[in-house]
Amino acid sequence: MITVREVDEKDIIRLAEYLPAQLPFIRTTKDTWVRRFQIWWASNPAFMAQIPRGWVLENETSLMGFIGNIPVKFLTSGEEKTAVAAVSWYVDPSVRGLFSIRLLNEFLKQKNTPLFLFNTDNKNLMKILFKNKFKEYILPRFQTQYFSILNRTKVDYLLREFLFCGSFPRLNEVSALISRLGLLMCAYLYQKPVIRGGGLPEKEYTTSLCTFCDDAFSRIWEPYLNSCDVTLSRDTKTLNWIYFSSIEPNKRVVIQCRRSPDNSLAGYMVFDIVRKKTSDGAKMELMDLCLENHDPQVLASLLAFAIEIGKQYNAALLEVWADSQETDMFFQRIFTLRMGAQQQNFFRFPDVPEINSGSMTVCPSMIAPPRGIDHFF
């Protein structure tokens, strides 16, 4: 008999042994999942004993499926509340269908939850989410990614990641491929350097790696948060948890730019260093950024430092996106390589009538869970 029940403490090791043996997670290990569960729950500042860790599907004593539940602080109309994000939803192929929906229903049945979060680019899963009254929000804001070549010797990686986008093109994608090839050749030969400080004297700013977020990281967000009805909380506990809880150490870097005279924070960027295989090239992917007054000189300082860090990690590409019109215009001026991009984010507001939810200003974030805390496999 197949049953669904809440994840218990004693299930942690069982799940850590079960999940790496399943096809979607074959590149993970038991240690990966133990570390992941530690981040999701034990070190999560939003986790409380009454919040479920998730749910398992069992056939007598055998695990048949799992869905994780990550709490995270969100601001709704200026008030801090606890949202929940679904992660690692998996059901054994032999029992998929109704039992998959049963797991999702357990996630959606949580009481006193103002917001449910889900990330996916799977069309079939999207249909299920829409049926369950999720709304789709697409990132990045301008749906464009910009690239800088960091290592010209990694030709195979550049072709695979930018030209072919990780897969062989379909017939109707050939024209887009030819266009990307032209951009790649142009960037390969004529890419402009990014000048730190935007040409200002070096003493104006100090750019460095950051290992902890102080109160300045929360304060710099205040002007942006005031314009949102629903958005990720930027309190220091949440920021430190998300930014410095990578499954693999040294795979997420936070770069800060401070004014030299008073050491005040002028802006920062967060990057993931994504390497699919140990022997493969890497890509530095922008996950979060905040600039005071969209200052282009601060942006140039951060980008120049990020390029240096990327080269130290033997990365082949730097990938960024814009969160404002000013930043997008800056990227258009300095980056030749670009392509369209869409990251689907799904929000469900159980306590808000559907007719009213469309009037809210929702500000999704690339780094908000589940994506930002469960990025590495």
C-alpha positions as CSV (number, residue, x, y, z in Angstrom):
1,M,0.0,0.0,0.0
2,I,1.4,3.4,-1.0
3,T,1.2,6.1,1.6
4,V,2.2,9.8,2.0
5,R,3.6,11.2,5.2
6,E,5.6,14.1,6.5
7,V,9.4,13.9,6.5
8,D,10.8,13.1,9.9
9,E,14.3,13.5,11.3
10,K,15.0,9.8,10.9
11,D,14.3,10.1,7.1
12,I,17.3,12.4,6.5
13,I,19.8,9.6,5.9
14,R,17.3,7.4,4.1
15,L,16.5,10.2,1.6
16,A,20.2,11.1,1.2
17,E,20.9,7.5,0.2
18,Y,17.7,7.2,-2.0
19,L,17.8,10.3,-4.1
20,P,21.3,10.0,-5.7
21,A,20.2,6.6,-7.1
22,Q,17.3,8.3,-9.1
23,L,17.9,9.5,-12.6
24,P,17.4,13.3,-12.2
25,F,20.0,13.3,-9.4
26,I,22.6,10.8,-10.5
27,R,25.3,13.4,-10.4
28,T,24.8,13.9,-6.6
29,T,26.0,11.9,-3.7
30,K,24.8,11.1,-0.2
31,D,27.0,13.8,1.2
32,T,25.4,16.3,-1.3
33,W,22.0,15.6,0.1
34,V,23.0,15.7,3.8
35,R,24.6,19.1,3.2
36,R,21.5,20.2,1.2
37,F,19.1,19.2,4.0
38,Q,21.3,21.0,6.5
39,I,20.9,24.2,4.5
40,W,17.2,23.8,3.8
41,W,16.2,23.3,7.4
42,A,18.8,23.2,10.2
43,S,20.7,26.5,9.2
44,N,17.6,28.2,7.7
45,P,16.6,31.2,9.8
46,A,13.0,30.9,8.7
47,F,12.7,27.2,9.7
48,M,10.6,26.3,12.8
49,A,9.7,23.0,14.3
50,Q,6.0,23.2,13.2
51,I,7.0,23.7,9.5
52,P,7.2,20.4,7.5
53,R,10.5,19.5,6.0
54,G,8.6,17.9,3.1
55,W,6.8,14.7,2.4
56,V,7.7,11.2,1.3
57,L,5.9,8.6,-0.7
58,E,6.3,5.1,0.6
59,N,5.3,1.6,-0.4
60,E,5.5,-0.2,2.9
61,T,9.2,0.3,3.8
62,S,10.4,1.5,0.4
63,L,10.7,5.1,-0.6
64,M,8.9,5.9,-3.9
65,G,9.0,9.7,-4.0
66,F,9.7,13.0,-2.2
67,I,9.0,16.7,-2.3
68,G,11.0,19.2,-0.2
69,N,9.6,22.2,1.6
70,I,11.8,25.2,2.2
71,P,10.5,28.2,4.3
72,V,11.8,31.6,3.4
73,K,11.1,35.1,4.6
74,F,9.2,37.3,2.2
75,L,7.8,40.9,2.5
76,T,4.1,41.3,1.6
77,S,2.9,44.8,1.8
78,G,5.8,45.7,4.0
79,E,5.1,42.9,6.5
80,E,7.6,40.0,7.0
81,K,5.9,36.6,6.5
82,T,7.1,33.1,5.8
83,A,6.6,31.7,2.3
84,V,7.4,28.1,1.4
85,A,9.2,26.8,-1.7
86,A,8.8,23.3,-3.2
87,V,12.0,21.6,-4.2
88,S,13.3,18.3,-5.6
89,W,9.8,16.9,-6.4
90,Y,10.4,13.4,-7.6
91,V,8.2,10.3,-7.9
92,D,9.2,6.8,-9.1
93,P,8.1,6.4,-12.7
94,S,6.1,3.2,-11.8
95,V,3.7,5.2,-9.6
96,R,3.6,8.6,-11.2
97,G,0.3,10.3,-11.9
98,L,-2.1,10.5,-9.0
99,F,0.6,9.9,-6.4
100,S,2.7,12.8,-7.9
101,I,-0.4,15.0,-7.4
102,R,-0.8,13.7,-3.8
103,L,2.7,14.9,-3.0
104,L,2.0,18.3,-4.5
105,N,-1.3,18.6,-2.6
106,E,0.4,18.0,0.7
107,F,2.7,20.9,-0.1
108,L,-0.3,23.1,-1.0
109,K,-2.4,22.1,2.0
110,Q,-0.1,23.9,4.4
111,K,-2.1,26.3,6.6
112,N,-1.3,29.9,7.4
113,T,1.0,30.2,4.4
114,P,0.6,33.4,2.4
115,L,2.8,32.4,-0.5
116,F,3.8,29.2,-2.3
117,L,6.9,29.3,-4.6
118,F,7.9,26.9,-7.4
119,N,10.5,27.1,-10.2
120,T,10.4,25.0,-13.4
121,D,10.9,25.2,-17.1
122,N,9.1,21.9,-17.7
123,K,5.9,22.5,-19.8
124,N,4.0,19.6,-18.3
125,L,4.7,20.8,-14.8
126,M,3.7,24.3,-15.8
127,K,0.3,23.0,-16.8
128,I,-0.2,21.5,-13.3
129,L,0.9,24.7,-11.6
130,F,-1.5,26.8,-13.7
131,K,-4.4,24.4,-12.7
132,N,-3.5,25.0,-9.1
133,K,-3.7,28.8,-9.5
134,F,0.0,29.6,-9.7
135,K,0.9,32.8,-11.5
136,E,4.0,33.0,-13.7
137,Y,6.7,35.7,-13.4
138,I,9.6,35.7,-15.8
139,L,13.2,36.8,-15.1
140,P,15.4,38.5,-15.8
141,R,13.4,41.7,-16.1
142,F,14.5,42.5,-19.7
143,Q,14.7,38.8,-20.7
144,T,18.3,39.3,-22.0
145,Q,21.6,37.8,-20.9
146,Y,24.9,39.4,-21.6
147,F,28.2,37.6,-21.8
148,S,31.9,38.3,-21.6
149,I,34.6,35.9,-22.8
150,L,37.1,35.2,-20.0
151,N,39.2,32.5,-21.7
152,R,39.6,32.5,-25.4
153,T,41.3,29.1,-25.3
154,K,38.1,27.3,-24.2
155,V,36.7,27.3,-27.7
156,D,34.8,24.0,-27.3
157,Y,33.1,25.4,-24.2
158,L,32.2,28.7,-25.8
159,L,30.7,27.0,-28.8
160,R,28.7,24.6,-26.6
161,E,27.4,27.1,-24.1
162,F,26.8,30.1,-26.2
163,L,26.4,28.9,-29.8
164,F,24.5,25.6,-29.2
165,C,23.1,26.6,-25.7
166,G,24.0,23.1,-24.4
167,S,22.0,21.1,-27.1
168,F,22.0,20.5,-30.8
169,P,19.7,23.1,-32.6
170,R,16.4,22.1,-34.3
171,L,15.8,23.1,-37.9
172,N,13.8,26.2,-37.0
173,E,16.6,27.4,-34.7
174,V,19.3,27.5,-37.4
175,S,18.9,31.2,-38.2
176,A,19.3,32.1,-34.5
177,L,22.4,29.9,-34.4
178,I,23.9,31.8,-37.3
179,S,23.2,35.1,-35.6
180,R,24.9,33.9,-32.4
181,L,27.9,32.7,-34.4
182,G,28.3,36.2,-35.8
183,L,28.1,37.7,-32.3
184,L,30.6,35.1,-30.9
185,M,33.1,35.8,-33.7
186,C,32.8,39.5,-33.2
187,A,33.3,39.3,-29.4
188,Y,36.1,36.8,-29.8
189,L,38.0,39.3,-31.9
190,Y,36.9,42.7,-30.7
191,Q,35.5,42.4,-27.1
192,K,35.9,45.6,-25.1
193,P,37.6,45.5,-21.8
194,V,35.7,46.6,-18.7
195,I,37.6,49.4,-16.9
196,R,37.3,49.3,-13.1
197,G,35.7,52.4,-11.7
198,G,34.5,53.5,-15.1
199,G,37.7,55.5,-15.5
200,L,37.6,57.1,-12.1
201,P,40.7,57.2,-10.0
202,E,41.3,53.8,-8.2
203,K,41.1,55.5,-4.8
204,E,37.4,56.3,-5.2
205,Y,36.3,52.7,-4.6
206,T,37.5,49.5,-3.0
207,T,36.2,46.3,-4.5
208,S,36.7,43.0,-2.7
209,L,35.2,39.6,-2.0
210,C,32.8,39.5,0.9
211,T,32.2,36.7,3.4
212,F,29.5,38.2,5.5
213,C,26.6,40.6,5.0
214,D,26.3,43.4,7.6
215,D,23.4,45.8,8.0
216,A,24.6,47.9,5.0
217,F,23.5,45.1,2.7
218,S,19.9,45.4,4.0
219,R,19.9,49.2,4.0
220,I,21.0,49.4,0.3
221,W,17.9,47.5,-0.7
222,E,15.4,49.7,1.1
223,P,14.6,52.1,-1.9
224,Y,13.9,49.1,-4.1
225,L,11.8,47.1,-1.6
226,N,9.5,50.1,-1.0
227,S,8.2,49.8,-4.6
228,C,7.2,46.1,-4.2
229,D,4.1,44.6,-2.7
230,V,5.6,41.1,-2.7
231,T,9.4,40.4,-2.6
232,L,12.1,38.4,-0.9
233,S,13.0,39.8,2.5
234,R,16.5,41.3,2.5
235,D,17.2,41.1,6.2
236,T,20.8,40.1,7.1
237,K,19.9,36.7,8.4
238,T,18.1,35.8,5.1
239,L,20.9,37.3,3.0
240,N,23.7,35.5,4.8
241,W,21.8,32.2,4.6
242,I,21.2,32.4,0.9
243,Y,24.5,33.9,-0.1
244,F,26.8,31.8,2.0
245,S,25.1,28.4,2.0
246,S,26.4,26.9,-1.2
247,I,26.1,23.1,-1.5
248,E,29.7,23.2,-2.7
249,P,32.1,25.6,-0.9
250,N,33.6,28.4,-3.0
251,K,31.0,28.0,-5.8
252,R,29.2,31.2,-4.9
253,V,31.0,34.5,-4.6
254,V,29.8,37.8,-3.3
255,I,31.7,40.9,-4.5
256,Q,31.2,44.2,-2.7
257,C,32.1,47.7,-3.8
258,R,32.7,50.3,-1.0
259,R,33.6,53.9,-1.1
260,S,37.2,54.4,0.0
261,P,36.7,57.6,2.2
262,D,34.1,56.1,4.6
263,N,33.8,52.4,3.7
264,S,30.1,52.7,2.9
265,L,28.6,50.1,0.7
266,A,28.0,51.4,-2.9
267,G,26.8,48.1,-4.4
268,Y,27.4,44.4,-4.7
269,M,27.0,41.4,-7.0
270,V,26.5,37.7,-6.3
271,F,27.8,35.0,-8.8
272,D,27.6,31.3,-9.0
273,I,30.6,29.5,-10.6
274,V,28.9,26.7,-12.5
275,R,31.0,23.8,-13.7
276,K,29.0,20.8,-14.9
277,K,32.0,18.5,-14.8
278,T,35.2,18.7,-12.8
279,S,37.3,18.7,-15.9
280,D,34.9,21.1,-17.8
281,G,35.1,24.8,-18.3
282,A,33.1,27.0,-16.0
283,K,30.7,29.9,-16.3
284,M,30.2,32.7,-13.8
285,E,26.4,33.3,-13.6
286,L,25.0,36.5,-12.0
287,M,22.5,35.6,-9.3
288,D,21.8,38.9,-7.5
289,L,22.9,42.5,-7.6
290,C,22.1,45.8,-5.9
291,L,23.6,49.2,-6.9
292,E,23.0,52.4,-5.1
293,N,21.3,54.8,-7.6
294,H,22.2,52.4,-10.4
295,D,25.7,53.9,-10.4
296,P,27.5,52.9,-13.7
297,Q,30.9,53.5,-12.1
298,V,30.2,51.1,-9.3
299,L,28.9,48.6,-11.8
300,A,32.1,48.9,-13.8
301,S,34.2,48.3,-10.7
302,L,32.2,45.2,-9.8
303,L,32.3,43.8,-13.3
304,A,36.0,44.3,-13.6
305,F,36.6,42.5,-10.3
306,A,34.2,39.7,-11.3
307,I,36.2,39.1,-14.5
308,E,39.4,38.8,-12.5
309,I,37.8,36.3,-10.1
310,G,36.4,34.4,-13.0
311,K,39.8,34.0,-14.6
312,Q,41.2,32.8,-11.3
313,Y,38.6,30.0,-11.3
314,N,39.4,29.2,-14.9
315,A,35.9,30.3,-16.1
316,A,35.4,30.7,-19.8
317,L,32.3,33.0,-19.7
318,L,30.8,35.7,-17.5
319,E,27.0,35.9,-17.7
320,V,25.0,38.9,-16.4
321,W,21.6,40.4,-16.7
322,A,20.1,43.8,-15.8
323,D,17.6,44.7,-13.1
324,S,17.1,48.3,-14.3
325,Q,16.9,50.3,-17.5
326,E,20.1,52.1,-16.6
327,T,22.0,48.8,-16.1
328,D,20.6,47.3,-19.2
329,M,21.7,50.3,-21.3
330,F,25.2,50.0,-19.7
331,F,25.4,46.3,-20.7
332,Q,24.2,47.0,-24.2
333,R,27.2,49.5,-24.6
334,I,29.9,47.2,-23.4
335,F,28.8,43.6,-24.2
336,T,28.7,42.2,-27.8
337,L,27.5,38.8,-26.8
338,R,23.8,38.6,-25.8
339,M,20.8,36.3,-26.1
340,G,17.2,36.1,-25.0
341,A,16.7,34.4,-21.6
342,Q,13.7,33.4,-19.5
343,Q,13.6,31.9,-16.0
344,Q,10.1,30.9,-14.9
345,N,9.1,31.7,-11.4
346,F,5.7,30.6,-10.1
347,F,3.8,32.3,-7.2
348,R,0.6,31.2,-5.6
349,F,-1.3,33.5,-3.2
350,P,-3.9,31.3,-1.4
351,D,-5.4,34.2,0.6
352,V,-5.7,36.7,-2.2
353,P,-8.6,36.5,-4.6
354,E,-7.4,36.0,-8.2
355,I,-9.0,39.2,-9.3
356,N,-6.9,41.2,-6.8
357,S,-3.6,39.3,-7.2
358,G,-3.0,40.9,-10.6
359,S,-3.0,44.4,-9.1
360,M,-0.1,43.6,-6.8
361,T,3.5,44.7,-7.6
362,V,5.4,41.4,-7.4
363,C,9.2,41.6,-7.6
364,P,10.6,38.1,-8.1
365,S,14.3,37.5,-7.6
366,M,16.7,35.2,-9.4
367,I,18.3,34.2,-6.1
368,A,15.1,33.6,-4.1
369,P,14.4,30.0,-3.1
370,P,14.0,27.5,-4.5
371,R,16.5,28.4,-7.3
372,G,18.9,30.4,-5.2
373,I,19.3,27.9,-2.4
374,D,19.1,24.7,-4.4
375,H,21.2,25.6,-7.5
376,F,23.8,23.0,-7.6
377,F,23.4,19.3,-8.4
